[in-house]
């Protein structure tokens, strides 16, 4: 069955992009074209539209109004906006009514890639419940401006670590955070890092970007005094899972740097869905209450109350923000062994195992480095089972 895509194209710019390209993916979509925003809602009601593409010039109030209405009334529709350089709106303004922003001039491959990203997001929807929860979030988190500037610098032909550190240094709270992280016991450095440039050189830009994402989501979330300690513990737990996942792949994959880096990022972000969910009324108190009363795990309580969990929420937003599919899959499956392949080590199963190891209060990174459990995932699963970590008692951070 084809996916129905509505093109809002007053100047025939988008249609010309589609007709100029050739891609096997193109046959997966059925395109509907309207040349005026007044026809949009009628087209949506007539066909089961799943994707809307608009070409936003300057700050077209009519188009912004209709896109906002679509996002409010049809939250399941994925909105892609192509934005000209002359547009006066900020990135965060545009993300209030669009899921993905493409810069004009936009080529065929970028447009099709945005459709493919939406297709990946669909698999994280759990019986339609996830979109209902997302629709209840008061302020959907968007990609921070710093993250976008870092991405632009990375893609520039003369990328500079000095400029990257300058971008980061403009955010004082993040500068303090990153220096605290890199000098923490998680990294076990023999010398102290004193500036952002050193931190970037040590950690790498991709890990820095993921820390920006986590810090931004954390800093804009409505964390009350009662939950401050819990979310501080969540931050520590997330860092621990990231380091453990990285170490597992260091021990088992012949030091494949790219995989190790991605494992740390996925581990760091594996619980980011919990932070997004803070804007939903009653979260996390409803979960804590059920965990306490029924003696079940945090994730099981989420399914009982909301019909979905922080795993799906996190994977959905990471895909929306353009993180690698492997990273989103690791977040999606980190609490469910039936979704994880244990035939050989991957980012996904490293994060799953690391998340359970992080519950062992008698284990730290130094101890873990001495485990020597072998290069097959089943050896690690056996260890978890022998130490009753596969059936860990109810935890707030699972």
GIGI-V766247 format. One record per run of one state. SS is the DSSP state (alpha for helix, beta for strand, coil for the rest). FROM is the first residue (numbers start at 1). TO is the last residue. If there is no record, write none. Layout:
# GIGI-V766247
[[SS | FROM | TO] [SS | FROM | TO]]
This chain:
# GIGI-V766247
[[coil | 1 | 2] [beta | 3 | 8] [coil | 9 | 12] [alpha | 13 | 20] [coil | 21 | 23] [alpha | 24 | 28] [beta | 29 | 34] [coil | 35 | 36] [alpha | 37 | 46] [coil | 47 | 48] [beta | 49 | 56] [coil | 57 | 60] [alpha | 61 | 73] [coil | 74 | 77] [beta | 78 | 83] [coil | 84 | 90] [alpha | 91 | 94] [coil | 95 | 99] [beta | 100 | 103] [coil | 104 | 107] [alpha | 108 | 122] [coil | 123 | 128] [alpha | 129 | 136] [coil | 137 | 144] [alpha | 145 | 155] [coil | 156 | 160] [alpha | 161 | 169] [coil | 170 | 171] [alpha | 172 | 182] [coil | 183 | 195] [alpha | 196 | 203] [coil | 204 | 204] [alpha | 205 | 220] [coil | 221 | 224] [alpha | 225 | 252] [coil | 253 | 256] [alpha | 257 | 269] [coil | 270 | 271] [alpha | 272 | 279] [coil | 280 | 284] [alpha | 285 | 294] [coil | 295 | 297] [alpha | 298 | 306] [coil | 307 | 309] [alpha | 310 | 320] [coil | 321 | 324] [alpha | 325 | 333] [coil | 334 | 336] [alpha | 337 | 339] [coil | 340 | 346] [alpha | 347 | 357] [coil | 358 | 364] [alpha | 365 | 368] [coil | 369 | 376] [alpha | 377 | 386] [coil | 387 | 398]]
